[in-house]
Amino acid sequence: MTATHPGAVVAGGLDVARLRHDFPVLRAVVNGRPLAYLDNGATSQKPRAVVEAESDFALLENANVHRGVHTLSQRATARYDAVREQLRRFLNAAVADEIVFTSGTTAAINLVAQSYGRSVLRPGDEILLSEMEHHSNIVPWQLVAEAVGARIRAIPVTGTGELDLDAVPALLTDRTRIVAITHVSNVLGTVNPVRRIADLAHAAGAVVLVDGAQGVPHLPVDVQALGADFYVASAHKMYGPTGVGFLYGRLALLEAMPPWQGGGGMIQTVSFEGTTYAPVPARFEAGTPPVCQVMGLGAAIDYLGQLDWAAVQRHEAELLGYAIERVGTVPGVRFIGTAREQVGVLSFVLEGIHPHDVGTVLDLHGVAVRASHHCAQPLMRRFGVSGTVRASFALYNTRAEVDQLVGGLREARKVFGS
Amino acid sequence: MTDASELYQSLILDHNRAPRNFRAMEQPDRSAEGYNPLCGDQLKVWLKLDGDRIADVSFQGSGCAISKASASLMTTAVKGKTLAEAGKMFDSFHRMVTGAGGPADDLPSKLAVFAGVREFPARVKCASLAWHALSSAMHAPDTASPGATSS
């Protein structure tokens, strides 16, 4: 449905130099240096194909969806639902109706918390999270827990930055209704054993929500193999546009869930005596959805679909290994998170220099990283740090960019005389 | 500005390494906390007043070099000044770091080391965190009861 880039795949490897041509921003010069964009965990860059899919739709085909009998509207509706089918295949969902478009991961978690959570949680029930969750997989649950009198518990994180699985059985009680964990930690890069936790949760009678925001850019995702009842993510961290994301939910669960937000598009009939609601997924898509962005998401899935994923994963693993080795040579570096299974993210602190100051020196070196608490304050407390420097990688990053990062870190040490 | 040492001048590095008046104050007249939710930097400022004059000022907290050095230099700048003079200093400092004006005449010259911050919009809040806390403390009611704060 959208143009793919022919020839981007190189047999047996990844032609990164060629892929980089698809991302014009990677040629930017920042503070007199070539940009080394290592903030992909915050948002990835978008290939030309994604932006063109959005602008082509807006300029040449724009119409609302599920509204009109006219040709453009019908075409837009067909394309919108075709992206839903693309996502179904991308995630290996059973049916396309299990995919709900949202404005992003945060909205998807809030939807599940407010709709599913509010309808099943009773006073004294428990929601099990983990210490490594992003605030967006904590606060929505706190809001619903407060409203219904439920209790939040958290799986502890080990010193290497892995979930302490030994602690899970005791944390799963007959009051646990929901287990919500991240697929990949946005701070540590840890890949969590979702299937094992899902099996334990299901045995205890709980449903499992997986925050896939940092998972989908790096790992092939099969929601059925993972045992996820809900899986949520954002397009903008997987080379797509901001403003759109998705909720996958097992059909039986979604069908039993009440609407969250009311509005146009989610009803069957409306009268002042009462309203009946549309079947899923329309029930959860009140109002005009981000149609343009959905077209961009479709193009992002196409873009990823024409890559050799084994090669992408090999490249990313090699690059992360190289980064760990090279950053580790800088005196005073302490890694936060050294999990056996780690993708895409490298967090560390530089002894005696606040992460913010490291971030500023790196910026002056053309290196874009995130330096903060990464919206994961409980995890920062776990490791006894106020924040970390986080380099996060995408398929277009190179060893030269890692070298530039290391050069910036050495510069920071020089500036601070440490 | 593309050279880190233009931002991190030696005076800033010195006050980051060895912040002045970095201590809790017993029986302060005023106190207030400053918190930057964006980065988690937090500090507390204490004041001891002699009439409307700042007899003593101290701070404690955690933060980056810019916020710590700014707090430290601020304490050395406002000690002995009247509340009105310190308030004017805050206004001048704020104008300087936000780029609304150059280093003002009424600002002690050493505070001009923060003029470079204006080139770094993300760091303006770091430089002004302590000043905002000071301003809150100056406008806070007297802390007759221990632990009473305003922010």
Interface residues (C-beta under 8 A of the other chain):
Chain A: N31 G32 I353 H354 P355 H356 D357 T360 V361 L364 S372 H373 Q377 M380 S386 G387 E411 A412 V415 F416 G417
Chain B: M1 T2 D3 A4 S5 L7 Y8 L13 L38 C39 G40 D41 S62 G63 C64 A65 I66 F120 A122 R123 C126
